[in-house]
Amino acid sequence: MRFLKPTLAFIGFAVIIFGCNSQKVRKVDLKTDVDSLSYAIGINLGHNLKNSNIEDVNLFAIINGVQDVKEDKKDALTPNAAMEIIQKHLMKLSTAKGMKNSEEGKKFLEENAKNEGVIVDPQGFQYKVIQEGTGATPVETDVVKVHYKGTFIDGKEFDSSYKRNEPAEFPLNGVIRGWTLGLQKMKVGGKIMLWIPAELGYGERGGGPIGPNQTLIFEVELLEIVKQEAKK
């Protein structure tokens, strides 16, 4: 699955168009092609703003900024200076979100460790064998084929090979550390639940739909250890 990350420049324009929550702007009738094109651009920018988590802005300051640029005001912020402000704000939002995710993840794992059948590995992840396999156990240098489903601690699903109806195949040392370690607890034909803290997952940066410091849950079915052709 591919996840589009809005660029800072794109987010900047999105703030200008859709940055207002409590302040209302006049609704424009779409009478011309230019009106329709402008609205379509606004819809796209609005979706990017929504994904950026920027919410609290001043509509009138935004309009001021647009006018200053249009009128070539000398005291207007340069594009680089404006982007620096946006970037700092996004970093601040990410840091706050990361702290919240980290606290919630730790509490979740503490409670989850008390559940029957859950094993806490010394490396920091947790797992539970759902179905014992009968085949070989992979090592870190193996390529494996799996079916999996990934969810957040609130139960929201963010990825699933089952829904794509296509198993995933990858080198075990080429994925997040929690997977590399966790799948070595399995045998081919087995199924396991993995609870992976952020430090063994996507860390402070996150990725795609995964936010900073998010604890992740995976249901994994090990289908095959893929044989690699010997190098000639």
FENNOR-V671165 format. One record per residue. N is the residue number from 1. RES is the residue in three letters. OMEGA is omega in whole degrees, -180 to 180 (none if undefined). Layout:
n/res/omega
N/RES/OMEGA
N/RES/OMEGA
This chain:
n/res/omega
1/MET/180
2/ARG/-180
3/PHE/-178
4/LEU/175
5/LYS/180
6/PRO/176
7/THR/179
8/LEU/180
9/ALA/180
10/PHE/178
11/ILE/180
12/GLY/178
13/PHE/179
14/ALA/178
15/VAL/-179
16/ILE/-174
17/ILE/-170
18/PHE/-172
19/GLY/-172
20/CYS/176
21/ASN/-174
22/SER/-178
23/GLN/-176
24/LYS/176
25/VAL/-177
26/ARG/178
27/LYS/-177
28/VAL/174
29/ASP/-178
30/LEU/-175
31/LYS/-176
32/THR/176
33/ASP/179
34/VAL/177
35/ASP/-179
36/SER/178
37/LEU/-179
38/SER/180
39/TYR/179
40/ALA/176
41/ILE/179
42/GLY/178
43/ILE/180
44/ASN/179
45/LEU/179
46/GLY/178
47/HIS/179
48/ASN/177
49/LEU/180
50/LYS/180
51/ASN/-178
52/SER/-179
53/ASN/174
54/ILE/-176
55/GLU/-170
56/ASP/179
57/VAL/180
58/ASN/-176
59/LEU/-175
60/PHE/175
61/ALA/177
62/ILE/179
63/ILE/176
64/ASN/-179
65/GLY/178
66/VAL/-179
67/GLN/-180
68/ASP/179
69/VAL/-178
70/LYS/-178
71/GLU/179
72/ASP/178
73/LYS/-177
74/LYS/-177
75/ASP/177
76/ALA/176
77/LEU/173
78/THR/177
79/PRO/-180
80/ASN/180
81/ALA/179
82/ALA/-179
83/MET/178
84/GLU/179
85/ILE/179
86/ILE/-178
87/GLN/179
88/LYS/-180
89/HIS/178
90/LEU/177
91/MET/179
92/LYS/178
93/LEU/-179
94/SER/180
95/THR/180
96/ALA/179
97/LYS/180
98/GLY/179
99/MET/179
100/LYS/180
101/ASN/-179
102/SER/180
103/GLU/-179
104/GLU/180
105/GLY/180
106/LYS/179
107/LYS/-180
108/PHE/-178
109/LEU/177
110/GLU/180
111/GLU/-178
112/ASN/-179
113/ALA/-179
114/LYS/-176
115/ASN/-177
116/GLU/175
117/GLY/-179
118/VAL/179
119/ILE/178
120/VAL/-180
121/ASP/178
122/PRO/180
123/GLN/175
124/GLY/178
125/PHE/178
126/GLN/179
127/TYR/176
128/LYS/179
129/VAL/178
130/ILE/180
131/GLN/179
132/GLU/175
133/GLY/-180
134/THR/-177
135/GLY/-178
136/ALA/175
137/THR/-178
138/PRO/172
139/VAL/-171
140/GLU/-177
141/THR/-179
142/ASP/168
143/VAL/-176
144/VAL/174
145/LYS/-175
146/VAL/162
147/HIS/-177
148/TYR/173
149/LYS/180
150/GLY/178
151/THR/172
152/PHE/-177
153/ILE/176
154/ASP/178
155/GLY/-179
156/LYS/-179
157/GLU/178
158/PHE/179
159/ASP/179
160/SER/174
161/SER/178
162/TYR/-179
163/LYS/177
164/ARG/-179
165/ASN/-179
166/GLU/178
167/PRO/177
168/ALA/179
169/GLU/-176
170/PHE/173
171/PRO/-175
172/LEU/178
173/ASN/-180
174/GLY/-180
175/VAL/180
176/ILE/-173
177/ARG/179
178/GLY/176
179/TRP/-180
180/THR/-179
181/LEU/-174
182/GLY/-178
183/LEU/175
184/GLN/173
185/LYS/-173
186/MET/168
187/LYS/179
188/VAL/-177
189/GLY/-178
190/GLY/177
191/LYS/-174
192/ILE/169
193/MET/178
194/LEU/173
195/TRP/-169
196/ILE/176
197/PRO/-174
198/ALA/-177
199/GLU/175
200/LEU/-180
201/GLY/-176
202/TYR/171
203/GLY/-176
204/GLU/-176
205/ARG/-174
206/GLY/179
207/GLY/-178
208/GLY/-180
209/PRO/-176
210/ILE/-178
211/GLY/179
212/PRO/176
213/ASN/179
214/GLN/172
215/THR/-174
216/LEU/178
217/ILE/179
218/PHE/166
219/GLU/-173
220/VAL/176
221/GLU/-179
222/LEU/-175
223/LEU/-171
224/GLU/164
225/ILE/-172
226/VAL/179
227/LYS/180
228/GLN/178
229/GLU/179
230/ALA/178
231/LYS/180
232/LYS/none
